[in-house]
Amino acid sequence: MRMRSCPYCGAENSTRRSTCYQCAKPLAPGPPPASESAPRNSAPASRWDAIEVSRTGRGKTRRTSTDSIPTAATPSPPARKTAGRSVPIVRRSVGHVRRMGVFFHELHTLVRSGITITAACRELERRAPAMLRPVARDMAQAAENGRPVSEAMQQYHTLFYPWHLGVIRAAEIGAFLPEAFEQIAHAYEVEWETRTALRLRLFVYSLLGMPAILFSLPLLLTVAQPIPTEGWTPETVIATVIHYFKTVSLPIAGGIVGLSLLWQILQNITWFQVFQQGLVLRLPIVGRVARAAALDRYLATLGLMLRGGLPIASAAEEAALAAGNPVLTPRLLGFVPQLREGVPLSSLLSATRMFNADTLNMAATGEVSGDLPDMLARAAGYYREENEAKRRMLLRAAGITIGVLWIVLMGAITLFGVRVYFDFAFRIYDWMTEGL
């Protein structure tokens, strides 16, 4: 399999791609693939070849009657459309996260009970929230027509993260859709619990403190002004307070709102997502949480696909895309060509320096004993437990940090107010003494 590097982000891409899967920028012309003489509608040889699809009209994918539907017996994944987004879009509210978690939990329960995916989606179409009913309807229609439900889901890129689609595609190939729905639902629950805990603290502190700060600053700055020669009058006091409210309080409030909007916009940009994830991975506790979550998804998906009978190289490609981390995914995809050449998985995982010694030992034991899927699933469970423990520690540390920062801020404003008060008292005394 021939590869070439993206001139913008450095990610490895197949020579059949015209745009980078990571940053969605055009690739420089490269050498033609070795299999160029193969039939046009033949199944792709790898995930890299399946990523690039032909487009007609307004970006719609052209399908032929010979296109195959992925099953456990056909390991070649379906071609997907490159939507130009390789990073999550702007995160929604806590209520949205909760609704998405319930949606996938219901899907998991219905499909696990033996109900077909079509009937399950039709059931959710009747009683799901209004924003999710079109998704359930399109998923049901795709299943009825014999198409993968991931093709219907990828049209709603404003609702799903890219790693969700990666997990669903892998589940369609390995025939473990209920487990994929459960994994996505669990991730939404974890996100909901984390964001709820942090948002409650921020909301309480902001609701109690920010209005007091924004309204007290103009008064304190007014009191800190020198006393006019003719003394303070109600008109001059009101004019001075309004002046400082416009020049201090409103810019602070506008700056806070602007920074929040800028953060939301930056989260839509590929290079910022890569930079953010790279920075997060280097942080002491947050990095361990993000790394453990990505490796948990990778190992769990890889184990399930191997249990379904897929070749290890194809399973590793799908599992890397299901990891959902723009920094770790290219590194996990980098050793797929070596897997096709017969290099053991444990040695390649060790070369990445991302996995701990226990995971590497379990992978080596699974390769020797022939029980690799179970050993990978057990290693994924260890990463999941580590993720939960580190996340709880992170929430406690974040709560303490927010409280300490708020106490420091309020203490500084209080000290400034006390200083202004006594300074004003002494200036009033001097002003009255000079008048006498």
C-alpha positions as CSV (number, residue, x, y, z in Angstrom):
1,M,0.0,0.0,0.0
2,R,1.6,3.3,-1.1
3,M,1.3,6.3,1.1
4,R,2.2,10.0,0.9
5,S,2.4,12.7,3.5
6,C,0.1,15.8,3.6
7,P,2.2,19.0,3.0
8,Y,0.1,20.9,5.6
9,C,-0.4,18.6,8.6
10,G,2.0,15.7,7.8
11,A,-0.6,13.0,8.1
12,E,-0.1,9.8,6.0
13,N,-2.7,9.4,3.3
14,S,-3.4,6.9,0.5
15,T,-2.2,7.8,-2.9
16,R,-5.8,7.5,-4.1
17,R,-6.9,10.4,-1.9
18,S,-7.1,13.9,-3.3
19,T,-7.7,15.6,0.1
20,C,-6.1,14.9,3.4
21,Y,-8.4,12.9,5.8
22,Q,-7.0,14.9,8.7
23,C,-7.1,18.5,7.6
24,A,-9.2,18.2,4.5
25,K,-6.7,20.2,2.4
26,P,-5.8,19.2,-1.2
27,L,-2.9,16.9,-1.5
28,A,-0.1,17.3,-4.0
29,P,-0.2,15.0,-7.0
30,G,1.4,11.7,-6.1
31,P,2.4,8.5,-7.9
32,P,-0.5,6.3,-9.1
33,P,-1.3,3.4,-6.9
34,A,-0.1,-0.1,-7.9
35,S,-3.6,-1.4,-8.3
36,E,-4.7,1.3,-10.8
37,S,-5.4,-1.4,-13.4
38,A,-7.9,-3.1,-11.2
39,P,-11.6,-2.9,-12.0
40,R,-13.2,0.4,-11.1
41,N,-16.0,-1.1,-8.9
42,S,-13.9,-3.7,-7.1
43,A,-13.9,-3.7,-3.4
44,P,-11.2,-1.4,-1.8
45,A,-8.1,-3.1,-0.6
46,S,-7.9,-1.1,2.6
47,R,-9.5,1.6,4.7
48,W,-7.3,4.1,3.0
49,D,-8.6,3.2,-0.4
50,A,-12.2,3.2,0.8
51,I,-12.0,6.7,2.3
52,E,-11.8,8.5,-1.1
53,V,-15.1,8.3,-3.1
54,S,-16.2,9.7,-6.5
55,R,-18.4,12.7,-6.5
56,T,-21.0,14.0,-8.9
57,G,-23.3,17.0,-8.9
58,R,-23.2,18.8,-5.5
59,G,-20.9,16.4,-3.7
60,K,-23.2,13.3,-3.7
61,T,-21.6,10.0,-3.8
62,R,-22.1,7.9,-6.9
63,R,-23.1,4.3,-6.1
64,T,-23.4,1.4,-8.5
65,S,-25.3,-1.8,-8.4
66,T,-22.1,-3.7,-7.7
67,D,-21.3,-1.8,-4.5
68,S,-21.2,-4.3,-1.6
69,I,-22.9,-3.9,1.7
70,P,-20.5,-4.5,4.7
71,T,-21.1,-7.6,6.7
72,A,-19.1,-9.9,8.8
73,A,-18.2,-11.9,5.7
74,T,-17.1,-8.9,3.7
75,P,-14.3,-7.1,5.6
76,S,-14.0,-4.2,3.1
77,P,-15.7,-1.2,4.7
78,P,-18.0,1.0,2.7
79,A,-16.8,4.1,1.0
80,R,-17.6,7.3,2.9
81,K,-18.0,10.9,1.9
82,T,-15.4,13.3,3.1
83,A,-17.4,16.1,4.6
84,G,-14.5,18.4,5.1
85,R,-14.6,18.0,8.9
86,S,-12.2,15.8,10.7
87,V,-12.9,17.3,14.1
88,P,-15.9,17.6,16.4
89,I,-18.2,20.6,15.7
90,V,-19.2,23.1,18.4
91,R,-20.4,21.2,21.5
92,R,-24.0,21.5,22.3
93,S,-25.7,22.2,25.6
94,V,-25.8,19.8,28.5
95,G,-29.4,19.0,27.7
96,H,-28.4,18.0,24.1
97,V,-25.7,15.7,25.5
98,R,-28.3,14.1,27.8
99,R,-30.8,13.6,24.9
100,M,-28.1,12.0,22.7
101,G,-27.2,9.6,25.5
102,V,-30.8,8.5,26.0
103,F,-31.2,8.1,22.3
104,F,-28.3,5.7,22.0
105,H,-29.3,3.9,25.2
106,E,-32.7,3.2,23.8
107,L,-31.1,2.0,20.5
108,H,-28.9,-0.3,22.4
109,T,-31.7,-1.7,24.5
110,L,-34.0,-2.3,21.5
111,V,-31.4,-3.9,19.3
112,R,-30.0,-6.1,22.1
113,S,-33.5,-7.4,22.8
114,G,-33.6,-8.9,19.3
115,I,-35.5,-6.1,17.5
116,T,-34.2,-5.3,14.1
117,I,-32.4,-2.0,13.5
118,T,-35.2,-0.9,11.2
119,A,-38.0,-1.6,13.8
120,A,-35.9,0.1,16.5
121,C,-35.3,3.2,14.5
122,R,-39.1,3.3,13.6
123,E,-40.0,3.1,17.2
124,L,-37.6,6.0,18.1
125,E,-38.9,8.0,15.2
126,R,-42.3,8.1,16.9
127,R,-41.2,9.2,20.4
128,A,-37.7,10.6,20.2
129,P,-37.1,14.3,20.6
130,A,-38.0,16.4,17.5
131,M,-34.3,17.0,16.6
132,L,-33.6,13.3,16.5
133,R,-36.6,12.0,14.6
134,P,-35.2,12.8,11.1
135,V,-32.1,10.8,12.1
136,A,-34.1,7.8,13.2
137,R,-36.2,8.0,10.1
138,D,-33.2,8.1,7.8
139,M,-31.5,5.3,9.7
140,A,-34.6,3.2,9.3
141,Q,-34.8,3.9,5.6
142,A,-31.1,3.0,5.1
143,A,-31.6,-0.3,6.9
144,E,-34.7,-1.1,4.9
145,N,-32.8,-0.5,1.6
146,G,-29.9,-2.6,2.7
147,R,-27.5,0.3,3.2
148,P,-25.3,0.9,6.3
149,V,-26.9,3.2,8.9
150,S,-23.6,5.1,9.2
151,E,-24.3,6.6,5.7
152,A,-27.5,8.1,7.1
153,M,-25.8,9.2,10.3
154,Q,-22.9,11.0,8.5
155,Q,-25.4,13.4,6.9
156,Y,-26.1,14.8,10.4
157,H,-22.5,15.8,11.1
158,T,-23.9,18.6,13.4
159,L,-25.2,15.9,15.8
160,F,-22.4,13.3,15.9
161,Y,-18.7,13.3,16.6
162,P,-16.5,11.7,13.9
163,W,-15.5,8.9,16.3
164,H,-19.1,8.0,16.6
165,L,-19.3,7.3,12.9
166,G,-16.0,5.4,13.1
167,V,-17.4,3.1,15.8
168,I,-20.6,2.6,13.9
169,R,-18.8,1.7,10.7
170,A,-16.6,-0.8,12.6
171,A,-19.7,-2.3,14.2
172,E,-21.4,-2.8,10.9
173,I,-18.4,-4.6,9.6
174,G,-17.9,-6.7,12.7
175,A,-21.6,-7.2,13.5
176,F,-21.6,-5.7,16.9
177,L,-24.0,-2.8,16.6
178,P,-25.5,-3.2,20.1
179,E,-22.1,-2.9,21.7
180,A,-21.3,0.2,19.6
181,F,-24.5,1.9,20.7
182,E,-23.7,1.1,24.3
183,Q,-20.2,2.5,23.9
184,I,-21.5,5.8,22.5
185,A,-24.2,6.1,25.1
186,H,-21.7,5.5,27.9
187,A,-19.4,8.2,26.4
188,Y,-22.4,10.7,26.3
189,E,-23.2,9.8,29.9
190,V,-19.6,10.5,31.0
191,E,-19.6,13.8,29.1
192,W,-22.9,14.8,30.6
193,E,-21.8,14.0,34.2
194,T,-18.5,15.9,33.7
195,R,-20.0,18.9,32.1
196,T,-22.9,19.1,34.6
197,A,-20.5,19.0,37.6
198,L,-18.3,21.7,36.1
199,R,-21.1,23.8,34.8
200,L,-22.9,23.8,38.1
201,R,-19.9,25.3,39.9
202,L,-19.2,27.8,37.2
203,F,-22.9,28.8,37.1
204,V,-23.1,29.3,40.9
205,Y,-20.0,31.3,41.1
206,S,-20.9,33.4,38.0
207,L,-24.5,34.0,39.1
208,L,-23.4,35.1,42.6
209,G,-20.2,37.0,41.8
210,M,-20.1,38.4,38.3
211,P,-23.1,40.8,38.6
212,A,-21.7,42.1,41.9
213,I,-18.2,42.6,40.4
214,L,-19.5,44.4,37.3
215,F,-21.7,46.7,39.3
216,S,-19.3,47.4,42.2
217,L,-16.3,48.2,40.0
218,P,-17.8,51.5,38.7
219,L,-18.7,52.6,42.3
220,L,-15.2,51.7,43.6
221,L,-13.5,53.6,40.8
222,T,-15.8,56.6,41.3
223,V,-14.9,56.7,45.0
224,A,-11.2,56.4,44.2
225,Q,-11.4,59.6,42.1
226,P,-10.1,62.9,43.6
227,I,-12.7,65.0,45.2
228,P,-13.8,68.0,43.0
229,T,-13.1,71.5,44.3
230,E,-16.9,72.2,44.5
231,G,-17.5,68.8,46.0
232,W,-19.5,65.8,44.9
233,T,-23.0,66.5,43.5
234,P,-25.6,63.8,42.5
235,E,-25.1,64.7,38.9
236,T,-21.4,64.3,38.9
237,V,-21.6,61.0,40.9
238,I,-24.1,59.5,38.4
239,A,-22.1,60.7,35.4
240,T,-18.9,59.3,36.8
241,V,-20.5,55.9,37.6
242,I,-22.1,55.7,34.2
243,H,-18.7,56.6,32.6
244,Y,-16.9,53.7,34.4
245,F,-19.8,51.3,33.7
246,K,-19.4,52.0,30.0
247,T,-15.6,52.0,29.9
248,V,-14.9,49.2,32.4
249,S,-17.9,46.9,33.2
250,L,-19.3,46.6,29.7
251,P,-15.9,45.9,28.0
252,I,-15.2,43.2,30.6
253,A,-18.6,41.6,30.0
254,G,-18.1,41.9,26.2
255,G,-14.7,40.4,26.5
256,I,-16.0,37.4,28.4
257,V,-18.7,36.9,25.8
258,G,-16.3,37.4,22.9
259,L,-13.8,34.9,24.3
260,S,-16.5,32.3,24.7
261,L,-17.6,32.8,21.1
262,L,-14.0,32.8,19.8
263,W,-13.5,29.5,21.7
264,Q,-16.6,28.0,20.0
265,I,-15.3,29.2,16.5
266,L,-11.8,27.8,17.1
267,Q,-13.2,24.4,18.0
268,N,-14.5,24.2,14.4
269,I,-11.0,24.6,12.9
270,T,-8.9,21.5,12.2
271,W,-5.5,22.8,13.2
272,F,-6.8,24.2,16.5
273,Q,-8.3,20.9,17.3
274,V,-5.0,19.2,16.7
275,F,-3.2,21.8,18.7
276,Q,-5.7,21.6,21.5
277,Q,-5.6,17.8,21.7
278,G,-1.8,17.9,21.6
279,L,-1.8,20.4,24.4
280,V,-4.3,18.4,26.4
281,L,-2.3,15.2,26.1
282,R,0.7,16.9,27.7
283,L,-1.2,18.0,30.8
284,P,-0.7,16.0,33.9
285,I,-4.2,14.7,34.7
286,V,-6.3,15.9,31.7
287,G,-3.9,14.2,29.3
288,R,-4.2,10.9,31.1
289,V,-8.0,11.1,30.9
290,A,-8.0,12.0,27.1
291,R,-5.4,9.3,26.3
292,A,-7.2,6.6,28.3
293,A,-10.5,7.4,26.6
294,A,-9.1,7.2,23.1
295,L,-7.1,4.0,23.8
296,D,-10.1,2.5,25.4
297,R,-12.2,3.0,22.2
298,Y,-9.3,1.8,20.1
299,L,-8.7,-1.5,22.0
300,A,-12.4,-2.2,22.5
301,T,-13.2,-1.7,18.8
302,L,-10.2,-3.7,17.7
303,G,-11.1,-6.6,20.0
304,L,-14.7,-6.7,18.8
305,M,-13.7,-6.6,15.2
306,L,-11.2,-9.4,15.6
307,R,-13.8,-11.4,17.4
308,G,-16.1,-10.9,14.4
309,G,-13.5,-12.6,12.2
310,L,-11.9,-9.6,10.4
311,P,-8.3,-9.5,9.3
312,I,-6.1,-7.7,11.9
313,A,-4.9,-5.0,9.4
314,S,-8.5,-4.0,8.4
315,A,-9.6,-4.1,12.0
316,A,-6.7,-1.9,13.1
317,E,-7.6,0.7,10.4
318,E,-11.2,0.9,11.6
319,A,-10.3,0.9,15.2
320,A,-7.8,3.8,14.7
321,L,-10.5,5.9,13.1
322,A,-12.9,5.0,15.9
323,A,-10.3,6.3,18.5
324,G,-11.5,9.8,17.6
325,N,-8.3,11.7,18.6
326,P,-6.7,13.8,15.9
327,V,-3.3,13.4,17.5
328,L,-3.3,9.7,18.3
329,T,-5.3,8.4,15.3
330,P,-2.6,9.2,12.7
331,R,0.0,7.4,14.9
332,L,-2.3,4.4,15.2
333,L,-2.9,4.4,11.4
334,G,0.8,4.6,10.7
335,F,1.6,1.0,11.5
336,V,-1.2,-0.6,9.5
337,P,1.0,-1.3,6.4
338,Q,3.4,-3.2,8.7
339,L,0.5,-5.2,10.0
340,R,-0.2,-6.3,6.4
341,E,3.4,-7.4,6.1
342,G,3.0,-9.7,9.1
343,V,4.6,-7.7,11.9
344,P,3.2,-8.7,15.3
345,L,0.7,-6.2,16.8
346,S,2.4,-6.1,20.2
347,S,5.7,-4.9,18.8
348,L,4.0,-2.2,16.7
349,L,2.0,-1.0,19.8
350,S,5.2,-0.9,21.7
351,A,6.8,1.3,19.0
352,T,4.1,3.9,19.4
353,R,5.0,4.4,23.1
354,M,1.3,5.1,23.8
355,F,0.4,1.9,25.7
356,N,1.5,0.8,29.1
357,A,3.5,-2.3,29.8
358,D,0.4,-4.3,31.0
359,T,-1.4,-3.7,27.7
360,L,1.7,-4.7,25.7
361,N,2.2,-7.9,27.7
362,M,-1.5,-8.8,27.3
363,A,-1.4,-8.2,23.6
364,A,1.7,-10.4,23.3
365,T,0.1,-13.1,25.4
366,G,-3.1,-12.9,23.2
367,E,-1.0,-13.4,20.1
368,V,0.8,-16.4,21.4
369,S,-2.3,-18.0,22.9
370,G,-4.6,-17.1,20.0
371,D,-6.9,-15.3,22.4
372,L,-6.1,-11.7,21.2
373,P,-9.7,-10.3,21.1
374,D,-10.4,-11.2,24.7
375,M,-7.0,-9.8,25.9
376,L,-7.6,-6.6,24.0
377,A,-11.1,-6.3,25.5
378,R,-9.6,-6.8,29.0
379,A,-6.9,-4.2,28.3
380,A,-9.6,-1.8,27.2
381,G,-11.5,-2.4,30.4
382,Y,-8.4,-1.4,32.4
383,Y,-8.1,1.9,30.4
384,R,-11.8,2.5,31.0
385,E,-11.3,2.1,34.8
386,E,-8.3,4.4,34.6
387,N,-10.3,6.9,32.7
388,E,-13.1,6.8,35.3
389,A,-10.7,7.2,38.2
390,K,-8.7,10.0,36.6
391,R,-11.9,11.8,35.6
392,R,-13.2,11.8,39.2
393,M,-9.9,13.1,40.4
394,L,-10.0,15.8,37.7
395,L,-13.5,16.9,38.7
396,R,-12.4,17.2,42.3
397,A,-9.3,19.1,41.3
398,A,-11.3,21.4,39.0
399,G,-13.8,22.1,41.7
400,I,-11.1,23.1,44.2
401,T,-9.3,25.2,41.5
402,I,-12.4,27.1,40.6
403,G,-13.2,27.8,44.2
404,V,-9.7,28.9,45.0
405,L,-9.5,31.2,42.0
406,W,-12.9,32.7,42.8
407,I,-11.8,33.3,46.5
408,V,-8.6,35.0,45.2
409,L,-10.6,37.2,42.8
410,M,-13.2,38.2,45.4
411,G,-10.4,38.7,48.0
412,A,-8.5,41.0,45.7
413,I,-11.7,43.1,44.9
414,T,-12.5,43.2,48.6
415,L,-9.0,44.4,49.5
416,F,-9.2,47.0,46.8
417,G,-12.6,48.2,48.1
418,V,-11.3,48.4,51.7
419,R,-8.3,50.4,50.5
420,V,-10.5,52.7,48.5
421,Y,-12.9,53.2,51.4
422,F,-10.2,54.3,53.9
423,D,-8.4,56.4,51.3
424,F,-11.7,58.1,50.6
425,A,-12.4,58.7,54.3
426,F,-9.0,60.3,54.8
427,R,-9.5,62.5,51.7
428,I,-12.9,63.6,53.0
429,Y,-11.3,64.5,56.3
430,D,-8.6,66.5,54.6
431,W,-11.1,68.2,52.3
432,M,-13.3,69.2,55.3
433,T,-10.3,70.4,57.2
434,E,-9.1,72.6,54.3
435,G,-12.7,74.0,54.0
436,L,-12.7,75.0,57.7
